[in-house]
């Protein structure tokens, strides 16, 4: 049975918990395998580079490629540039991330474990790695550590227009038409937060 919704049907907000809640809502209500999920993990390229640097090289099965912190971005961009569309790029990333997490889970020496922990903490502190949980107590703990990616903790400019914050029921709502400087406008229905 095909999912009606998936996490990518949502949008990214400056406030990561809002993004994560929307992604969980889409995934959990979309007839997806493994639903309901209990949290969301986001790692950007820099966060993965930190983990790769701590772990060392990762040989990607089926691709005859070895990826390190030093060549990670170039390998990803090369796969995307030489592939036919998005599919080869996505398949490579899936294989890379599966192998990276497999190796991470099988680390047995304390020195490597400490390096990986340090890389994860650095990524969390710099918000290259962000976590959000459905359990409010866990999310509050992340807020206290400044690891949640919550907008109020950021020093960025406030967007000119934001959607209203609502409880987690996510009813459908049509937002008012917005006109932007290039004279484009929107009048769409999104799940409300």
N, C-alpha and C positions, 0 to 999 in steps of 0.2 A: 504494500500500500504506500503510495507516494505521500510525502509530507505536504501538508498545506502551507506550512510556514517553516522557515529555517532561520537560524541566527542571522544570516546575511540579509534577511528581509528588514532588519532594523536599521538604525542610523547611529552614527557616532556623535556623542555629545562631549563637550569639554569636561563634564562631570562623569567620570568613569562608572560610578555606581548606577547612574541613570542608563548608560549604555548597556551595562551588564544586566540590569533588570529587564530591559527591553529584549536583549538577546535570549535571556532565560525564558521570557514570556513566549517569544516566537517559537523557540525550540520545544518548550513543554506543551504548547497547545497545537503543535504542528504534526502530530502523529509520528514523531521521530523515535527511532530506537534509543533505548536508554533513558527516555524521559520518565520522570522529571530529573533534570540536572540540579545539583545542589550548589553550584557556583560557577564562576567564569574566571578564566585565567587569560590574560593578554600579555604577550611578550613581543616587543618590537625587535627590529634587526639588531640594535645595540644590545638588548638583553640577551639575545641568542649568542651574540659574539662573546659576551662575558662568560656565558656557560661553556661555549666551545673552547675558549681560552683556558678555562679551568679543567675541562675534560681532556683536551688535546684534540687530535685529529679524529674525524669520523669518516669511515669508509662507507659509502652509500651503496648497499647491495643492488645489483642489477644495472648500475650506471657506470661502473668502473671510474668513479670519482672519489677523491679524498678531499674532505672539506675541513678547513681549519679557521680559526678566528681571523687569520690574515687574508684568506682568499674567499671567505664566505660570501660577501656581497658580489664579488666578481663572478663566482660560480653561479649564483642565483640569476644575476643579470644575463650571463652568457646562455644559460638554459632557456631563459625567456626569449632572448633575441634569436636563438637558433631553432627554437621549437616551432611547431605548426599550431599557432593559437595558444590559448591558455592551458589546455589540457596537459601537454608534456611538462610545463612549468609546475603546475599544481601536483602532478604525480611525483615529480622529483622532490618537491618540498615535503610531501607526505612521507616519502621514503626516507628522506633526510631526518625529519623530525622523529619518526618512529625509531630510527636507528640511534639518534642522539639520546632519546629517552630510555631506550633499551640499555645502552651503555651506562647511562647515569644510574639506572636502577641496579645494575650489576657491579657497581664500584665496590671494591672490597678493602682498599687501603685507606687509612685514615687521612693521609696527606691530600689525596685527591678529593676525598669527601669534604675536607676543610676548605679546599680551594673552591669547590662547587658551592658550598654554603656561603662563602664570602662573595662569590659572583652573584648568587641569588639575592643576598642582602643588599649588595651594591645596586643591583637592578631595581629592587623594591624602593630603596632610598631615592634613587634618581628617577623613579617612575617609568623605567623601561620595562618593568614587570609590574602588573597590577592584578589584584585579586578582589573578588567580590563573592560573597556567599549569601544564599537565601536565608541562612540563620542570622538573625539580627545581632546576636551576641558576638559572633565571629566577625561580622562586618564592623561592629563598634570597636572591637579590638584592633582591627586594621586601621580604623580612623585614628585611634590613639597613637599608633605607631607612625602615622602619616604615610601609610602604604596603600591606601584605598584608591587614590586618584580622585578623591572628592574635590569638586570644583572650589569649594570654600577655602581649601588649603593651597590653592594655586595663586600665583602672582600675575596672572594673565588678564588682559582686558576683557570686560564683560561684553558678550555679543549684544548687538543692537536689538535683536528680537529673540525671545526664547519661548518655548512652549510652556504652558502652565504646569506646575508640579501638582500631581494628584496622588491619592493612595494607589496601591499596587494592583487595582482591579483591571486596569487597562481597557476601559470601554472604548469603542470607536468614537471619534469626534472629528468633525470637519473644522479645520482652523480657518480663520479669516483670510481673505485674499491678501497677499503681500506683494507690493511692488518694489522692485530692486532698482538700483541706479541704471542698469542697462535696459530698463523697461520690461523685463520679464516678470512674470508673476506666478504664484502658486495658489492653488485652491484644492488641496488634496486631503484625503482622510488618512490619519495615522493612528496607531494605538496611542492612547493618552497615557502619560506617566503620572 
